[in-house]
Amino acid sequence: MWPPSVVQEGATIGTDVVIGAFCFVAKGATIGAGTRIQSHTSVWAGVELGRDVFVGPAATFTNVKRPRAHVSRAPNWDRTHVGDGATIGAAAVLVAPVSVGARAMIGAGAVVTRDVPAHAIAAGNPARVVGFACTCGERLFRGRKPKRAECKQCGARFAPDRGGGLREDGRAKSR
């Protein structure tokens, strides 16, 4: 953890987590093992980051969809879930309640207002699925509909899943 970051007592932090400078992690937030949070990011109560998540600098998580200063929502925060291996780009905003699937990629500056399926690449304001990514991070293909694919970089193969995303379907036999 880099100074002058703050982690409140009651936050759940996994092993081998890196928290950059000027970050805040609230009581009730959960950060999975191996996750990397870059500087100037706050992770609020109700936010759950899976294992090996990458969070770019100045990413923003919310935990109240309709905030009012005079109305307390605690402890009934809206939830944000980011799946294992996902990437959240620099200055992206995730508006709770929202779920980002495993190994999805959120583009820099995107505003995520709806769920993003596994392996999807979402970009824009509001964020829309613009393609799908391999576990290794390479783009598999452009488009909004999941389809069978093989990564040209690492050889992983993918098939559509029931949630509108992709699931790994094995490795290519040989390269």
Secondary structure, 3 states (H helix, E strand, C coil): CCCCCEECCCCEECCCCEECCCCEECCCCEECCCCEECCCCEECCCEEECCCCEECCCCEECCCCCCECCECCCCCCCCEEECCCCEECCCCEECCCEEECCCCEECCCCEECCCECCCEEEECCCCEEEEEECCCCCEEEECCCCCCEECCCCCEEEEECCCCCEEEEEECCCC
